[in-house]
Amino acid sequence: MKLLAAIARELGGLFVDDGMLAIAIVGIVATAAIVASIVPRVTAGVVLVAGSLFVLFANVMAVSAP
């Protein structure tokens, strides 16, 4: 039982540990959904991939900055 609790804590930490990253990803997904309803689906995919890469890069740079 302790092992399952430890696994659950670790999995929860993946989503809760960096709240700003999670909020940014949710924002990108919402933006891509809005774009998908307005323009062709390929554009929404580009928004999703580019936005995710940008947020990931920005998060890595913020964490590694002295």
N, C-alpha and C positions, 0 to 999 in steps of 0.2 A: 504494500500500500504506500509506503514511503517513497518507493521508486516512482510510482505513478504520480504522486504529488510533486515530486521534483521535476518530472518531465512536464507536467502541466505548468509549473512555475516558469520553466525555461521557455516553453512555447508562448506563454502569456507575455514574458519579457521581450520576446521578439516584436510584439505588436505595441507594447506599452512603453518600452524603454525610450524610444525616440518619437515623441508625440508629434513634433513638427514635421518629421518625414512622413508619418502616417497621414497627417492632415493634408500635406502637399500632394501626396499620391491620390487621396480621395478627391481633391480639387482637380487634378489632372484628368481623372476618370470622368468626373462630372463635365468638365470642359469638352472632353472627347465625345461624350454622349450628346451634348448640345450641338457640337459641330456635325456629328453624324446625322442629326435630324434636319440640318440645314443644307449641307453639301454632300457630295458622294462619299461613300464609306472609306475609300482609300485615304482621303484627306484626314478623316478621323483617326485612322491608324497611324498616320504620320504624326499627328498631334499627340497621340498617346505615347508612341515610342520616343519622339524627341523630348516631350515634356518629362517623361520618366527618366531619361538619361540626364537631362538638365538638372532635375531635382536631386538625383543621386550624386551627380558631380558637385553640386552646390553643398550638399550635406557632407560629403567627404572633405571638401575644402574647408568647411566650417569646423569640422572636428579636428582636422590636422593642423589648423592655424595655431600658431603659438600664443 
